[in-house]
């Protein structure tokens, strides 16, 4: 078991009615609030009005229109607002895209560096404005972690960044706020949660207790995502998925292990070039990566995955057990009505060479669960068409 340091300082308020805690959570950090959000869904659902009523004692400024794959241009816009309005704290209302963008804004607002340079080299982030999140989509886990992903259309790059300074100070997690999430986004969010845990579960150095947590989170997604699709207003289903989202990427699923992610760096290339929904891309790529990664050295891990996540009985053919686990993964994503191939999303192979080069250049794929080079990244992409 590897040494680790774990410190998650986010004050999580989970459950019905927790939105009412907002004034209490914001007040210690100041009075001038930048409220960030995406499209018009929070206005259609009434969440926007609720928040504005709760914040009548604050000066609230707004940045709306943050993209599903947040772009550096939105970061620049938010940075300018922070400077002009002398913002004290950022209130990010939405899913991972809004929260990721808000983290980059918070860092850029406290730096002389260009915002994109902070994404390229997050060690340059020395401090950031405080952030409070109100989660409206269970997917990325960004609500309590210190990472984010930003796209730069000018360079066709989509890159992750991490720095402790951007970890949210508090997070409001009310499952009822996800009742109106569409079936498509619910499915994509479930795939995103599942893939986050897959990336941490498959490791060269397993850790029993951490792997057991991973298996529990994955089983939770398998059990409750279909129920959330059938009954969108089922509180238990929405609550289980929301907490699975947070656990899936607050680093608890990787403690004591040495991990290097594989599918996410590849999908980031796909959505950088084609602006596809992140969770959908992951659902397509993950089973193909699994087939690539299955070999003599990784067989034990795949058998454990098949047995402990999918309940597949040992039939004395370990290879068949491992392959059935991968097949069940594919079938699960299909049961959520997620497209099965990249070509269904309008993705062709014309940029695969550049994607493979970028994935290797910006990520530690040579030290992944199964090492990858440009050729193997290309092969996984091609198998996903």
KATAUR-V792641 format. One record per helix or strand. SS is the DSSP state (~ for helix, > for strand). FROM is the first residue (numbers start at 1). TO is the last residue. If there is no record, write none. Layout:
# KATAUR-V792641
ss from to
SS FROM TO
SS FROM TO
This chain:
# KATAUR-V792641
ss from to
> 11 14
~ 18 27
> 32 36
~ 41 44
~ 47 54
> 59 63
> 71 71
~ 72 85
> 89 94
~ 96 108
~ 115 120
~ 122 124
> 130 135
> 147 152
> 157 162
~ 164 166
> 170 173
~ 175 178
~ 183 201
~ 208 230
~ 235 248
~ 263 274
~ 278 293
~ 299 310
~ 318 335
~ 342 345
~ 352 362
~ 365 367
~ 374 383
